[in-house]
């Protein structure tokens, strides 16, 4: 082995190391894949669907009502839920209708779903605090979400990213809304 071979080997090794670093940075800070576990988001997302998370946009834009997000829950678990209530708002459900600060808000993304009566007061809040969000599953009858005191309101720092695209199963690839 001569000096040119060693130099070429080092050059090739550096390229692979740089590629690995770029892939790790993208996976940690920009995008990642996550599997949907359980029925709480059906019919929008179903058990075992795989989705692509955008982990960077919330550093530059605000979280909006209706966004589907992935969040940390109970140390090692992740949940996928829809953002319903934003900081500063009072949220309640009456007769299967969503009211934000007393105004009716239509939830077009729901199909034949019953949401039992609920008020933010049940969690001990009159309004959602700064950097906190109320999140619910689309399958309101079978969802562990902010209505349960074990989950409660979600802090902004617990939101991993926005669900952008369902990539599995292949026959259901679509942008998630």
Secondary structure per residue as TSV (DSSP state, phi and psi in degrees):
chain	resnum	aa	ss	phi	psi
A	1	X	-	360.0	126.8
A	2	X	-	-105.7	178.7
A	3	X	H	-59.7	-38.9
A	4	X	H	-64.2	-38.5
A	5	X	H	-65.4	-42.1
A	6	X	H	-64.2	-43.2
A	7	X	H	-62.2	-43.0
A	8	X	H	-65.1	-40.8
A	9	X	H	-61.3	-45.9
A	10	X	H	-62.7	-41.9
A	11	X	H	-62.4	-45.2
A	12	X	H	-65.6	-41.5
A	13	X	H	-61.9	-42.8
A	14	X	H	-60.2	-40.0
A	15	X	H	-61.0	-44.0
A	16	X	H	-67.0	-40.2
A	17	X	H	-63.9	-42.4
A	18	X	H	-62.9	-41.5
A	19	X	H	-62.7	-44.1
A	20	X	H	-61.5	-42.2
A	21	X	H	-63.1	-44.3
A	22	X	H	-62.2	-44.6
A	23	X	H	-62.5	-42.5
A	24	X	H	-64.1	-43.6
A	25	X	H	-61.7	-44.1
A	26	X	I	-62.9	-44.9
A	27	X	I	-66.6	-34.0
A	28	X	I	-82.0	-40.3
A	29	X	I	-112.4	-17.9
A	30	X	I	-112.7	-60.3
A	31	X	E	-140.7	156.9
A	32	X	E	-157.3	169.5
A	33	X	E	-103.7	147.3
A	34	X	E	-144.4	142.5
A	35	X	E	-93.7	137.5
A	36	X	-	-78.6	128.0
A	37	X	-	-118.5	119.9
A	38	X	S	94.6	174.7
A	39	X	S	-94.5	6.4
A	40	X	T	-67.1	-19.0
A	41	X	T	-108.5	5.3
A	42	X	T	-72.4	144.8
A	43	X	T	-91.7	-2.5
A	44	X	T	-67.7	-52.5
A	45	X	S	-129.4	143.0
A	46	X	-	-115.2	161.3
A	47	X	T	-51.2	132.8
A	48	X	T	77.5	-0.5
A	49	X	-	-60.9	150.4
A	50	X	E	-115.7	130.6
A	51	X	E	-121.7	156.3
A	52	X	E	-99.6	125.0
A	53	X	E	-98.2	134.9
A	54	X	E	-93.1	109.0
A	55	X	-	-97.8	0.1
A	56	X	S	-111.5	-27.9
A	57	X	G	-62.8	-32.7
A	58	X	G	-70.6	-5.7
A	59	X	G	-76.7	-19.4
A	60	X	T	-119.3	-25.3
A	61	X	S	-125.1	159.2
A	62	X	-	-78.5	151.0
A	63	X	-	-71.6	136.9
A	64	X	-	-117.3	154.7
A	65	X	T	-61.2	135.6
A	66	X	T	97.1	-17.1
A	67	X	-	-62.6	139.6
A	68	X	E	-97.9	124.4
A	69	X	E	-126.2	156.4
A	70	X	E	-102.8	140.7
A	71	X	E	-143.4	155.3
A	72	X	E	-75.1	140.8
A	73	X	E	-146.9	130.0
A	74	X	T	53.8	55.3
A	75	X	T	65.0	-65.2
A	76	X	T	-111.9	2.7
A	77	X	E	-105.7	155.3
A	78	X	E	-125.3	144.8
A	79	X	E	-122.8	150.6
A	80	X	E	-117.4	122.1
A	81	X	E	-143.4	169.2
A	82	X	E	-102.6	135.4
A	83	X	E	-74.6	124.7
A	84	X	E	-112.0	-46.4
A	85	X	E	-115.0	137.7
A	86	X	-	-108.3	163.2
A	87	X	T	-53.6	136.9
A	88	X	T	88.1	-3.4
A	89	X	-	-100.2	153.4
A	90	X	-	-105.2	127.3
A	91	X	E	-117.2	137.2
A	92	X	E	-153.7	152.7
A	93	X	E	-115.4	128.9
A	94	X	E	-134.5	129.7
A	95	X	T	51.2	45.0
A	96	X	T	66.0	23.6
A	97	X	E	-125.6	141.9
A	98	X	E	-88.9	130.6
A	99	X	E	-124.1	125.9
A	100	X	E	-112.4	121.0
A	101	X	T	49.8	38.4
A	102	X	T	84.5	-5.0
A	103	X	E	-102.9	135.2
A	104	X	E	-66.3	133.7
A	105	X	E	-122.2	122.8
A	106	X	-	-74.4	141.0
A	107	X	-	-117.1	79.6
A	108	X	T	-63.1	-23.7
A	109	X	T	-74.6	-10.2
A	110	X	-	-91.9	142.5
A	111	X	-	-126.7	115.9
A	112	X	S	49.5	50.7
A	113	X	-	-116.8	135.0
A	114	X	-	-98.2	128.6
A	115	X	-	-114.9	114.8
A	116	X	-	-67.3	158.9
A	117	X	-	-58.0	134.5
A	118	X	E	-153.6	144.8
A	119	X	E	-135.8	147.0
A	120	X	G	-55.7	-27.7
A	121	X	G	-57.3	-30.5
A	122	X	G	-64.5	-22.2
A	123	X	G	-94.1	-1.6
A	124	X	T	90.5	21.2
A	125	X	-	-124.3	146.6
A	126	X	S	-94.6	-32.2
A	127	X	S	-139.3	156.0
A	128	X	-	-72.7	126.1
A	129	X	-	-65.3	164.0
A	130	X	T	-54.9	143.3
A	131	X	T	58.4	26.6
A	132	X	E	-126.2	154.6
A	133	X	E	-141.4	148.8
A	134	X	E	-99.7	124.0
A	135	X	E	-122.9	142.3
A	136	X	E	-134.6	152.6
A	137	X	-	-79.2	153.8
A	138	X	S	-71.2	-25.9
A	139	X	S	-92.5	77.1
A	140	X	G	-59.4	-24.8
A	141	X	G	-78.6	-16.1
A	142	X	G	-141.2	63.5
A	143	X	-	-142.9	127.5
A	144	X	-	-85.9	111.0
A	145	X	S	-149.4	-163.6
A	146	X	T	-60.7	-19.8
A	147	X	T	-68.0	-24.5
A	148	X	S	-86.8	129.6
A	149	X	T	-63.1	-21.1
A	150	X	T	-70.2	-21.3
A	151	X	T	-102.6	-57.2
A	152	X	-	62.7	-158.6
A	153	X	S	-71.4	149.5
A	154	X	E	-106.7	133.3
A	155	X	E	-80.4	152.0
A	156	X	G	-57.7	-36.4
A	157	X	G	-69.9	-17.2
A	158	X	G	-86.2	-6.6
A	159	X	E	-85.6	119.9
A	160	X	E	-77.7	-44.8
A	161	X	E	177.1	177.3
A	162	X	E	-94.9	133.8
A	163	X	E	-74.3	121.9
A	164	X	E	-106.4	-45.3
A	165	X	E	-139.9	135.7
A	166	X	E	-86.7	125.7
A	167	X	E	-112.2	-7.8
A	168	X	E	-145.4	136.1
A	169	X	S	-73.2	155.6
A	170	X	G	-59.1	-32.5
A	171	X	G	-77.5	-0.8
A	172	X	G	-125.0	24.4
A	173	X	-	-62.9	127.3
A	174	X	E	-166.4	160.0
A	175	X	E	-73.7	132.5
A	176	X	-	-88.0	132.1
A	177	X	-	-123.7	360.0
